[in-house]
Amino acid sequence: MKILNELSWFDFVLIKSHVLFVDYTCKNNISHNSDTMALMRQNEFEPLQRSYLLFESGLNSEESKYIYNKNLKNFLRFVRYENRYDEFIRLDTNTIQTHLENFLLYHRSRGVKGRTIRNYLTAIELLLDVNKVTYFKKALHLLIPKDTVKQGGDVPFTDDDIKKMISSTTSKRNIALIHFFASIGGRPAVLWDPILRFKNVYPMPKGCKAVLLYSDSKEEYYAFLTPEASRALDDYRDERIRNGEKITLDSIVFITNENYRHGRAGENCIRSGSLHQIFQTILKNSGVERVKIGIRFDKALLYGFRKRFNTTLKLDNEINSNIAEKLMAHKNGLDGTYLKPTRDQCFVEFVKAIPALTLDKSEMLQMKLEEIENIKDDRIARLENEIKTIHKLLIRSNSVS
């Protein structure tokens, strides 16, 4: 009894899990070395098929897990093996190949683009590859249609488009989100992979902010917020504080409205599904004109911001092209590998793009006036110092004579 009392709750769960696992293997006459052994989730105590466990182990990010799981489940539902991963991979090679070809031909008959079909297949191929299942990948890919029609998503958002989005919403969170993506030009996953927190946001000169994206990973890089984007983020943060939330460095930067209105942010950050829903609503209400090309629009839901950012930086000849690539999180050749500019060096180049990235041009005029005033003040101060120096020389000269 003394030993049991000293055990922690977690120790007790581990013991219980082990007892259930042993009982499961004994009842079903399963050996520890068997490939068909059902693995147990420590907290749920539910059988997890080995083939699926290997499949999940081949995925790194939460975003990849979500997309791959969705595509794999759709395929298994199509071939009537839903949730029967182990059974499917035990089928003979010809049967598996037939299922793959039927799945591909079905989507081809629906007019689905080749690029999309390839994305569907990656999840299925991962399941087969990690489980060392033989199939004819090259023959399968020969059936994928070639994309000859111009794809959508190539047109960047304009300044007017983004202004319409901002005017269409009163939500400080949504306004901050619009400014955020317009200023950083980042991919959507920067919000949750890993979760973006206030400890990743740093004050910078000229009213800007630096944001460390993909922190603590080999993909991490600094992006920057313009003065107007920085103010929008501050307004959103201050609203959360007024609503009773205690903001710390570990607080999530962008959360769901339902939580912060009640002062409980928790770990409910905005993720892929909710982010797309937010911007679909914004675009619908804003009246931004988009032309549908096939199953896509010419202006992508979120990547329209990224294309605008990229175009803005690339058209400015004064911006270092290699650092522009860094600000886009692109890896280009040896420069992408060996060029490691500091945060301040990247910021120097970003500052050059602030006039073009800023939506409210009257603000840029004000900044320009302030800059002119500062230059004028510097010149006046320099002239005053020169006059003082001349005055001292004259006094010295008079005293000598």
Secondary structure, DSSP 8 states (H G I E B T S, - for coil): -HHHHHS-HHHHHHHHHHHHHHHHHHHTT--TT-TT--EE-TTT--EE-HHHHHHHHT--SHHHHHHHHHHHHHHHHHTT-TT-HHHHHTS-HHHHHHHHHHHHHHHHHTT--HHHHHHHHHHHHHHHHHTT----HHHHHTTS----S--S--S---HHHHHHHHHT---HHHHHHHHHHHHH---GGGGBTTB-BGGGEEE-GGG-EEEEESTTSTT-EEEEE-HHHHHHHHHHHHHHHHTT----TTSBSSB-HHHHTTT--TT-B--HHHHHHHHHHHHHHHT----EETTEESS-TTHHHHHHHHHHHHH-TTS-HHHHHHHTT---HHHHHH----HHHHHHHHHHHHHHH-S-HHHHHHHHHHHHHHHHHHHHHHHHHHHHHHHHHHHHHHHH-
